[in-house]
Amino acid sequence: AMKLASKALVDALVPLGGSTPDAVAIVQFRGIASTVHDLTPVSAASAPQLHDAIDGIAPSGNPTAIGSGALHAQFLLAQAYDAAPAAQAPDAQGLIVVSRGK
């Protein structure tokens, strides 16, 4: 269910009618947090790659590290913000956490 919800979220972010795309990175946080897919503008072309990255996250015996995952994701957002030219820096950023709760 978690993977279906995550993929539905990606699909909902595909821009309509030429609007500026949102960008998504995928971070797993079982044990040590790590980047599964780099920050990527969401489009009809990139959505299948993001779906594949979500499908590639396998359960492990490690405990959930939500705090580490959120910190890692925030680092990715800050890195992208700092790398953008001032005129292209986003005026808002968001972080969504999806977890099985275990």
Residue pairs with C-beta under 8 A, 6 or more apart in sequence:
2 98
2 99
2 100
3 54
3 55
3 57
5 98
6 26
6 54
6 98
7 50
7 51
7 54
9 96
9 98
10 24
10 42
10 47
10 50
10 51
10 54
11 47
13 21
13 22
13 24
13 42
14 21
14 42
14 43
14 44
14 47
15 21
15 22
15 42
15 43
21 41
21 42
21 43
22 41
22 42
23 39
23 40
23 41
23 42
23 80
24 37
24 39
24 40
24 42
24 50
25 35
25 37
25 38
25 39
25 40
25 73
25 76
25 77
26 35
26 36
26 37
26 50
26 53
26 54
26 57
27 33
27 34
27 35
27 36
27 69
27 72
27 73
27 76
28 34
28 36
28 57
28 69
29 64
29 65
29 66
29 68
29 69
29 70
29 72
29 99
30 59
30 60
30 62
30 63
30 64
30 65
31 60
31 62
31 63
31 65
32 62
32 65
32 68
33 65
33 68
33 69
33 71
33 72
33 73
34 72
35 72
35 76
36 53
36 54
36 56
36 57
37 49
37 50
37 53
38 76
39 76
39 77
39 80
40 46
40 49
40 50
42 50
64 99
64 100
64 101
64 102
66 97
66 99
69 97
70 95
70 97
73 95
74 95
77 93
77 95
81 89
81 90
81 93
84 90
